């Protein structure tokens, strides 16, 4: 999926890591680039949910866990794609 919605989201407490995919065209080829957006959610004075990229000391371990899950997801996709590409090469 390419667009404004994340393809995956990993949450730990008030911190989440969302993975987005974007298509990039270069030299006539189209590539999909995945990026991770890290944010902390909180209630403001008016009881409305807000988000920030600023973390306090208690958010750091939560961010580490959310980013670890995001990294695992991204590398599992790349590993699975690499294995599929190798199988296709062997069949040719």
N, C-alpha and C positions, 0 to 999 in steps of 0.2 A: 504494500500500500504506500503510495506516495501522496503526501498532502499535509494538512494541518494537524491531523490526529496522530498520536504516537502509535508505533507498531507494537510497543511493549512498554510497560510501566512497572517499576519496582519500588515499593514503599516500605519504609521502616520508620514507625512513629510519624512525626510530622514532616519527614524528609522523603522526597521521591526523586527517582532518576527515570526520566522518560526517554525512549529511543525513537528518533524520527528518521525517516528516509527521504532523501531528496534526489531528484534526477539532475545530473550535470552533463552537458554536452561539450565535448572537446574533440577537435580534429575529426568531426563527423561521427564520432562514437558517443553513445549514451552510457553513462555510468550511474550506479546508485551509490550514494554516499550516506552512511549512517552516522548520526551524531547523538550524543547524550546531553540532555539538559537536566541539570540538578537544581532543585528548588526546595525551599522550606515553606510550609503553609502555616498560617496563624490567623487567629481572630483579632481584628482591630478593635478600637474603642467602641465602635458602633456595632459590634458583633457581626461584622461582615468578613468573609474569608478573603485573605490577601496572600500573595506569595512573594518571596524574596530569595535572592541568591546568597544573602548574608547568613552566616551560621554562628551560633554561639558554641561554647565549649561542649555542651551536652549534645549538640547536633552533629558534631564531628564523627563520633562512632556510628551514628545512624547513617550518615552520608557514606561512610566507608562500606557499610553493609549493603546499602542500596546500589552503590557503584560496583561493588563486587558482583552482585547479581546481574547487573547490566553487562559487565564485562564477560561473565560466564555465558550469557545469552548471545552476545555478539560473536564470541569465539566459537561457540557451538554451531552457529549458523555458518561461519567461515569454514570450520572443519567439515561439516556435513556437505557444504558446497564443493570443497576440495576433493572429498571422497567421491562425490558424484562425478565431478569432472574427470578424475582418474579412471573411474569405471567406464565412462564414455570413451576416453582415449584408448583404453584397452580393447574396446569393442570395434574400433575403427581398423 
